[in-house]
């Protein structure tokens, strides 16, 4: 079978399409004929060797997909590696039906973004909170950001989002974002202070790393929470924990790799997400689809921060 291989650690240049042995399912696994794969920033980090737990190369890239199981059922799923190939295997517990009206590309764009966004609200304690709570979403025009806006709209949350362009912010406003902040034009800490009359937000969804963890703490009100789920800048997070004292604030980690191993937790999340899907309230935002043969260009695209919504690889 054809597969996108990480031949060594490095940039997009280390990616090669190669013929490899067919995949074989083990106990509690399903063999999937892959039609499309969702590209995440974590995949870029994996290629660079900066993602925790990454095996030594060579390895097959990719962590989410959509395709057909052995019975011909259309499914979308999550795995740690080996999604970007003509076949993959995945745990039965991490496979979900693709909505009938969706394409394979839409299915491949769902698992990582929407489970991460759901768990961000869950970690922030906002799933069952009254309407009117406030959230700041960094990189709001990205895959997780656009998913979080859709969920926040359902929950009745007042949302603030950062992005690098007015064009991207305008498109996310169409999804339900109320307040956009162009961080290239204005410091988001000052913007939040002005927009909330000095009160701050209840939670920040933070995936930038570096100085932004500390800056995000400055954006929360009393007992606010910063949910950290990435480090897109490539810089280690910096935080003087004394900043937390005055507000009783807290910082929480979110790693889907870890949470996905908790079957009860994933089933609970899927129960809610599937209800919203059935009601037509969730739809993956796909910015661009690349054929597998142009995987290097897709990785470069996301590396340069050009993406709006999700980048998808067409496998079959």
Number of C-alpha atoms within 10 A of each C-alpha: 11 17 25 25 23 26 19 16 18 16 18 19 16 15 21 17 18 15 13 13 10 12 16 12 13 11 7 10 16 20 20 30 23 27 24 31 34 30 29 24 17 17 21 22 20 22 27 17 19 15 13 10 10 15 11 11 13 13 17 23 25 29 24 32 38 33 29 20 19 10 8 10 13 24 22 30 28 28 20 16 19 22 29 29 30 21 24 26 23 24 16 14 18 21 22 18 15 22 17 7 7 12 15 25 26 24 28 33 30 28 25 23 25 25 20 22 26 22 22 27 23 14 17 22 14 22 19 9 13 10 15 12 16 22 28 27 26 23 25 29 30 27 29 28 27 31 27 28 29 20 22 24 17 15 18 17 24 20 25 23 28 22 22 17 15 15 12 20 23 14 15 26 18 10 15 19 24 16 18 23 22 18 18 12 10 10 13 23 17 12 20 22 17 12 13 13 9 14 14 23 28 24 31 28 29 27 21 20 20 17 14 20 24 19 17 24 28 21 26 28 20 16 15 25 26 28 26 21 19 19 19 19 13 12 12 14 17 13 18 9 12 7 15 20 11 9 14 12 20 19 20 14 13 19 13 18 15 8 15 18 12 12 12 12 13 17 14 10 16 19 12 11 18 16 12 15 15 10 9 10 14 19 18 22 23 21 15 15 18 19 14 22 14 13 22 17 15 21 22 15 15 19 17 8 13 12 18 23 25 28 26 28 25 22 26 16
